[in-house]
Amino acid sequence: MPFYGDKLDEFARAAQIPLSTDIQNRGSEPDREFQEFQAQFVDELRNKAGVTDEEVQAEYGEIPAERGPQNWRWVQAILRALDKKVPGMGPVTLEAFMRDVFLYVTKPGVRTAIDRVVSGGFGEDYPTIVVSHSLGTVVTYSILASERRNLRVPLLVTLGSPLAVRAVRDPFRPLSYPTAIQSWYNAFDKRDVVALYPLDRENFPVGRTIANNDAVRNQTDNRHGIAGYMNNVEVVTKILDALEK
């Protein structure tokens, strides 16, 4: 899919949403809206990963006055506990990822601009096989779910997708299966903290079946890198078979 990273970086710099390193090193105030989004995101991930209150408490240290999005330190303790339970991405990288997702799913201007960049790769005159990864899977779904052109996508491949996380999924309700997609294949590593949930009837009910492959063993350091998905035999075979049709 077309590259949108530079455009997203522009929005991230303009938004000036401080991450934990900025708050700790510079004394910046947390962005409350992002803090609530982040708390919902990590709480869902930690429940799926089986991180207990006791494990979060061990990372927090003292007894917290409040548990939840209003206590920034509690949210950071969840990130550290989550990293120990599902190691790889690390709290800093995960937080930066969540900021990008937050900007895309909650700021209409950001979503519109990113979608405009990516939608240029689709055309009505030819079928398009789409391979998307991470936040790119969210962008792809946003475009195809709202697209009015008569597009043809014989195969959509989503890799390491966070679409089933409520904080990401709910802004797109009511969910639907984009009519342009003939076949949807979702692959993820169960150790990939961003993609702990399959895109199934329970977690992403779109009215049609999405093929899920949870057997991928992503060999990148954070279990989320696209290279660790694109060297999986089943993923590559799925794409090549679609190209040959």
Secondary structure, 3 states (H helix, E strand, C coil): CCCCHHHHHHHHHHHCCCCHHHHHHHCCCCCHHHHHHHHHHHHHHHHHHCCCHHHHHHHHCCCCCCCCCCCHHHHHHHHHHHHHHCCCCCHHHHHHHHHHHHHHHHCHHHHHHHHHHHHCCCCCCCCCCEEEECHHHHHHHHHHHHCCCCCCECCEEEECCCCCCHHHHHHHCCCCCCCCECCEEEECECCCHHHCCCCCCCCCCCCCCCEEECECCCCCCCCCCCHHHHCCHHHHHHHHHHHHC
